[in-house]
């Protein structure tokens, strides 16, 4: 529980907000890359 409270406290700072945005963008990019169709998989 203390870990969650520490994260919430960190997110209240400007650096924590920027860090959260960077982490969310990285996860979003990774998910888009993993689920993108591979060019060799397309039917010819």
Secondary structure, DSSP 4 states (H G I P E B T S, - for coil): -HHHHHHHHHHTSHHHHHHHHHHHHHHHHHHHHHHSPPGGGS--
